[in-house]
Amino acid sequence: MNNRELVMKTSELSGIGYTDCEKVLKALEKVMSDELEASKGAKSIFEKLYNLMTILKK
């Protein structure tokens, strides 16, 4: 799945417009990137990803 497909599918499933979904996903990518850069080691990275997915499921 490429970026365009991800935005389209997210827009479709959420009912939020394409442009707004694109902005949110870009912001999420930035947040995740910053968090992963700040992580110390692989275990920490996976813990952060797991925690993020747990938050997003709520």
PASEBA-1860 file (N, C-alpha, C; in nm, 3 decimals):
! residues 58
1> MNNRELVM> 0.085/-0.117/0.000/0.000/0.000/0.000/0.090/0.124/0.000 ~ 0.067/0.212/-0.092/0.145/0.336/-0.096/0.074/0.445/-0.015 ~ 0.137/0.562/-0.005/0.084/0.671/0.077/-0.055/0.715/0.030 ~ -0.073/0.728/-0.099/-0.202/0.772/-0.154/-0.313/0.673/-0.116 ~ -0.283/0.544/-0.129/-0.380/0.441/-0.095/-0.412/0.443/0.055 ~ -0.310/0.465/0.136/-0.331/0.473/0.281/-0.424/0.589/0.317 ~ -0.399/0.704/0.257/-0.483/0.821/0.285/-0.625/0.797/0.236 ~ -0.639/0.740/0.118/-0.773/0.713/0.064/-0.850/0.616/0.152
9> KTSELSGI> -0.785/0.508/0.196/-0.851/0.408/0.279/-0.887/0.466/0.415 ~ -0.797/0.544/0.472/-0.824/0.609/0.600/-0.942/0.704/0.588 ~ -0.945/0.779/0.482/-1.056/0.872/0.458/-1.187/0.796/0.445 ~ -1.184/0.688/0.370/-1.304/0.607/0.348/-1.355/0.547/0.480 ~ -1.266/0.491/0.559/-1.308/0.425/0.683/-1.349/0.523/0.792 ~ -1.290/0.641/0.792/-1.318/0.737/0.899/-1.430/0.835/0.866 ~ -1.455/0.852/0.737/-1.555/0.951/0.696/-1.501/1.092/0.699 ~ -1.370/1.105/0.713/-1.304/1.236/0.714/-1.248/1.262/0.576
17> GYTDCEKV> -1.250/1.385/0.532/-1.205/1.419/0.398/-1.060/1.381/0.372 ~ -1.030/1.360/0.246/-0.897/1.317/0.203/-0.788/1.413/0.251 ~ -0.808/1.542/0.231/-0.706/1.642/0.267/-0.679/1.642/0.417 ~ -0.785/1.633/0.497/-0.768/1.630/0.642/-0.695/1.503/0.686 ~ -0.731/1.390/0.627/-0.663/1.264/0.659/-0.515/1.271/0.623 ~ -0.487/1.331/0.511/-0.348/1.344/0.467/-0.267/1.425/0.570 ~ -0.325/1.535/0.620/-0.258/1.618/0.720/-0.235/1.540/0.849 ~ -0.336/1.467/0.893/-0.326/1.392/1.018/-0.221/1.281/1.006
25> LKALEKVM> -0.221/1.210/0.895/-0.124/1.101/0.877/0.019/1.154/0.867 ~ 0.036/1.270/0.805/0.170/1.331/0.800/0.215/1.371/0.940 ~ 0.123/1.425/1.020/0.157/1.462/1.157/0.191/1.337/1.240 ~ 0.114/1.231/1.222/0.140/1.106/1.293/0.277/1.050/1.254 ~ 0.309/1.056/1.127/0.440/1.010/1.081/0.552/1.090/1.149 ~ 0.535/1.219/1.163/0.635/1.304/1.227/0.650/1.268/1.375 ~ 0.537/1.251/1.444/0.540/1.215/1.585/0.609/1.080/1.604 ~ 0.573/0.983/1.523/0.635/0.850/1.534/0.784/0.856/1.503
33> SDELEASK> 0.820/0.931/1.403/0.960/0.944/1.366/1.041/1.005/1.480 ~ 0.988/1.111/1.539/1.055/1.176/1.651/1.070/1.081/1.770 ~ 0.964/1.006/1.800/0.968/0.911/1.911/1.069/0.799/1.886 ~ 1.071/0.750/1.764/1.166/0.642/1.733/1.309/0.691/1.737 ~ 1.333/0.814/1.694/1.467/0.871/1.701/1.514/0.885/1.845 ~ 1.420/0.914/1.935/1.454/0.933/2.075/1.468/0.801/2.151 ~ 1.425/0.691/2.089/1.430/0.560/2.155/1.573/0.512/2.171 ~ 1.591/0.436/2.277/1.722/0.378/2.304/1.713/0.227/2.285
41> GAKSIFEK> 1.749/0.179/2.169/1.751/0.035/2.144/1.622/-0.018/2.085 ~ 1.631/-0.138/2.030/1.519/-0.200/1.960/1.403/-0.230/2.054 ~ 1.430/-0.277/2.175/1.322/-0.308/2.267/1.237/-0.185/2.295 ~ 1.302/-0.073/2.315/1.231/0.052/2.341/1.146/0.094/2.221 ~ 1.198/0.075/2.102/1.123/0.109/1.981/0.995/0.027/1.972 ~ 1.006/-0.104/1.994/0.888/-0.189/1.986/0.789/-0.159/2.097 ~ 0.838/-0.125/2.214/0.748/-0.085/2.323/0.672/0.041/2.286 ~ 0.740/0.138/2.228/0.675/0.263/2.188/0.570/0.237/2.079
49> LYNLMTIL> 0.603/0.154/1.981/0.507/0.122/1.876/0.385/0.050/1.933 ~ 0.409/-0.044/2.023/0.299/-0.116/2.086/0.210/-0.020/2.165 ~ 0.271/0.067/2.242/0.194/0.166/2.320/0.113/0.257/2.229 ~ 0.172/0.299/2.119/0.100/0.385/2.025/-0.019/0.311/1.965 ~ 0.001/0.187/1.925/-0.111/0.110/1.868/-0.221/0.088/1.971 ~ -0.184/0.070/2.096/-0.282/0.055/2.203/-0.364/0.183/2.218 ~ -0.298/0.297/2.214/-0.366/0.426/2.223/-0.460/0.446/2.106 ~ -0.414/0.413/1.986/-0.494/0.435/1.866/-0.617/0.345/1.862
57> KK> -0.612/0.230/1.927/-0.727/0.139/1.929/-0.841/0.190/2.015 ~ -0.810/0.279/2.110/-0.913/0.329/2.202/-1.010/0.420/2.135
END
